[in-house]
Amino acid sequence: MKMNKLIFPLMIALVATVAATGCKKGITKVTQLPGPTPQPTGDTGPGNTLPSTPPFTPGPDVTANSNGIPYPNNPWDPTKMNQDRSTYAAQTVHFAFDSAAIKADEESKVIIVSEGLKSDPSAYMLIEGHCDERGTEEYNRSLGERRALALREDLAKDGIDSARVQTISYGKDQPEDPGHDESAWSKNRRGVFVLCHPKPGM
């Protein structure tokens, strides 16, 4: 009788221990940290035609830029606008190796583009960032974006409404010169200004 009184509590303790151990091994739930879910990053691949910066989306009470020109189908889409590559072809800005800094002798080109946009308030600008062939696809995509954004920021400093300017990076996918030496590379490290106007009906 005394033995049964001792065994019974021991068996209860043993069952409780086994159950607790089994539960711990079965836990697979991961607690999510607060904040947005991280998105996968990496190369967007060649031929990307979407803006690398988020399109400007004005609030419900904003329907025109600082010059009073209505935004075309907010946010404006460069692929649905008339694109002019010739007007500012001579103002293509070239960069030093592995740099997004605008060189002093290239600043005058940005000023010319800025003055042109000021004189044509219906115009918008798409800035393309390009790199030479050295480096990985992903790194050059990022560097091209930084170059385009540097030019956009320079235009903003000169009074151009940032909502009129979008950027895209092609990395090393669209070389100006297909060569494999410094002469070609120096041409390919560039920022290109593409003048955009709304198509009729936009």
N, C-alpha and C positions, 0 to 999 in steps of 0.2 A: 504493500500500500504506500509506504513511504517512497519506495523506488518510483512508483507511478507518478507521485506528486513531483518528483525531481525531473523525470524524463519529459513530462508534459510541457513545462516552461521552456526546457532546452529545445524541444522540437519547434515550439512557436518562434523562438529567437532565431533558429536556423532557417526556417521558412522565410521569415522577414528579411534576413540577411541575403539570401539567394534572390528573393524578389527585387530587393533594392539594387543589387549588383546587375541583374538582368536589365532593369530599367535604364541604368546609366549607360550600358553598352548600346542600348537601342536609340539613344538620343541622336538625331541627325539634323534637327532644325538649327538654322543659322539666323541670328538676330541681325536684321538690317539696320545700318546706321541711318540716322535722319539725314535728309537732303536728297538731291536728285540721284537717280540710279546712273552710275558711270556708263558711258557709251564706249564701244570699242573704237580705238583710234588706228590710224594707219594710212597707207597710200590710197588715194581716191582713184588711182589708175589714170592712164593717158586718155586724152580726149575729153576731160571734164569740162563742161560748158556752164556749170552753175557758178554763181558768184561765190568767192571764197569768204566774203564777209556777209553777214545776214542782211538781206534787203531792208531798207529803211521802211518802217511801218508807222506812219503818223497816227496820232490819237484821233478820236472821232471829231474833235473840233479843229483839226488841222487838215486842210484840203489843198494847200498851195505852198510853194516854196517861198523863200524870203523876198523874191521878186514878184510875187503874186501870180506866178505861173502854176496852174493846177497840176498836181501830180498825176501822171497817166496810169490809170488802173493800179492804184497802190497795192503792194509795192511795185515799182517799175521793174520790168524785166528786160534786160539788154537784148536778149535773143528775139524779142518781139518788137524791136525798134530798128529804124534805119541806122545802119552803122557806117561811118565814114572813117576810113583808115588813112586817107591821103592828106587831109587838112593839117594834121599835126605829126605827120611822119618824120619831118625834119627835127621835131622836138623830142624824139625818142631819147630817154635818159639812160646813160650807161653807168654801170657800177663797178667798183673794184672787186677783186676776187673775194668771195665769202663775206661780202658786206652789203648791208642795206642802207648805208649812209649815203645821202645825196652829196656828191662832190661839189666843191665850190664853183668849178667851171661848168657845171651842169645846171646850176640854179636858174640861169637866164631862160632856159627852156621851160621850166615850170612857170615862170613869170609870164611868158608868152601865152601859154595855155590858160593861165588864170585870167589874163586880160581878155582873151577870146571868149571865155565863158561869161565874163562880166558884160561883154557887149552883146551877147546872145542869150538872154535869160530863158529861152525855150530849150536850150541845149542841155544835154546830160553827158556824163563822161564815164566810160569804162576804162579802167587802167589794168593792163596785163603785166604780170610779173614773170620774167624769164631768167633762166640760169644757163651756165655752160654745162657740158656733159659730165664733168667730174662730180663725184659724190653720189650718194644713193638717190633713188627716185623720191623717197619720202622726205629726205633732208632738203633736196632741191625744191620740192613742192612747198615746203615751209619757208625756205629762203625767198622764193619767188613771191610768196604772199607778203612777207615782210617788206620787200622792195615796193610792191604795189601800194601797201598801206602807208609807207613813208611818203610816197608821192601824194597820196590822198590827204595826208596830214599837212603836207606843205601847201597844198591848194587851200585847205581850210584856214591855215594861218594867214593866207592872203585874202581871206574874205569870201571864199566859195562855200556855199551851203553844202555840208557833207551829204545831205540827202540827195544831191544831184550826182554823186560820185559812187560808183561801185567798183570792186576789185575782183580779179580772178588770177590765179597762179597756174601756169602751165609747166612750172619746173623746167626740166631740160627737154620736154617733148617737142618743142617747136623752135629749133635753132634757126637763127638768121643766116648763119654760115655753117655748112656741114663739115668744115675742116676740123682737124684735131691738133691744132697748135694755138699759141697765145693770140695770134692774129684773129683767128676765128672765135676763140673763147671770149675775147674782149668785146666782140660785136654781140655775142649771145647773152651776156650779162646785162639785161636791159629792162626798162619799164616803158611800155607802149601806150600811148594815148589814143583811144578810139572814141571819136565824137558820135554821140547818139541823139537822134531826134525822134519824137513820137511819130508813128505811122498815122496816116489819116484815120480818124475815127477813134483814136485812143483817148 
